């Protein structure tokens, strides 16, 4: 039964790849992955992606950049997004704050 579910999810991803999707759908299809998005529609601040066409996705950012590079010629604009959350690796403090031990 697991194999059937896995194939079903893979088929959905094949169908969705190349279609205009909003950011919530992209995050559901590719959780915690790097996604190369073609012709992104940005919000008013020009920082956040509202929707776009997923071109390529992977958990490895370098793979997306390397393999996805050949798939971008049909698009006017492209952007790279991460659909997960970043975990801070360092403690960030202000310039005048001292770290108390």
FENBEL-V557680 format. One record per residue. N is the residue number from 1. D_LAST is the distance of its C-alpha to the last C-alpha in Angstrom with 2 decimals. Layout:
n=N d_last=D_LAST
n=N d_last=D_LAST
This chain:
n=1 d_last=53.06
n=2 d_last=49.65
n=3 d_last=51.45
n=4 d_last=53.43
n=5 d_last=50.32
n=6 d_last=48.65
n=7 d_last=51.83
n=8 d_last=52.06
n=9 d_last=48.56
n=10 d_last=49.40
n=11 d_last=52.63
n=12 d_last=50.91
n=13 d_last=48.58
n=14 d_last=51.65
n=15 d_last=53.41
n=16 d_last=50.48
n=17 d_last=49.76
n=18 d_last=51.60
n=19 d_last=51.91
n=20 d_last=50.24
n=21 d_last=47.45
n=22 d_last=44.99
n=23 d_last=41.27
n=24 d_last=40.92
n=25 d_last=43.65
n=26 d_last=42.10
n=27 d_last=38.77
n=28 d_last=40.73
n=29 d_last=42.79
n=30 d_last=40.06
n=31 d_last=36.76
n=32 d_last=33.67
n=33 d_last=35.92
n=34 d_last=36.56
n=35 d_last=39.81
n=36 d_last=42.02
n=37 d_last=43.75
n=38 d_last=47.03
n=39 d_last=48.27
n=40 d_last=45.17
n=41 d_last=45.69
n=42 d_last=42.74
n=43 d_last=41.76
n=44 d_last=42.41
n=45 d_last=39.13
n=46 d_last=40.14
n=47 d_last=36.71
n=48 d_last=37.18
n=49 d_last=39.98
n=50 d_last=42.32
n=51 d_last=44.72
n=52 d_last=46.16
n=53 d_last=47.94
n=54 d_last=45.87
n=55 d_last=47.04
n=56 d_last=44.88
n=57 d_last=41.79
n=58 d_last=39.60
n=59 d_last=36.11
n=60 d_last=36.08
n=61 d_last=35.69
n=62 d_last=37.51
n=63 d_last=40.38
n=64 d_last=40.82
n=65 d_last=40.90
n=66 d_last=43.27
n=67 d_last=45.68
n=68 d_last=45.53
n=69 d_last=46.53
n=70 d_last=50.13
n=71 d_last=50.31
n=72 d_last=49.50
n=73 d_last=52.81
n=74 d_last=54.30
n=75 d_last=51.57
n=76 d_last=51.26
n=77 d_last=47.46
n=78 d_last=44.78
n=79 d_last=41.09
n=80 d_last=38.49
n=81 d_last=36.36
n=82 d_last=33.85
n=83 d_last=34.66
n=84 d_last=31.43
n=85 d_last=27.88
n=86 d_last=25.25
n=87 d_last=22.00
n=88 d_last=19.14
n=89 d_last=18.03
n=90 d_last=15.22
n=91 d_last=12.65
n=92 d_last=14.64
n=93 d_last=13.58
n=94 d_last=16.08
n=95 d_last=17.05
n=96 d_last=15.90
n=97 d_last=12.60
n=98 d_last=9.40
n=99 d_last=6.35
n=100 d_last=3.76
n=101 d_last=0.00
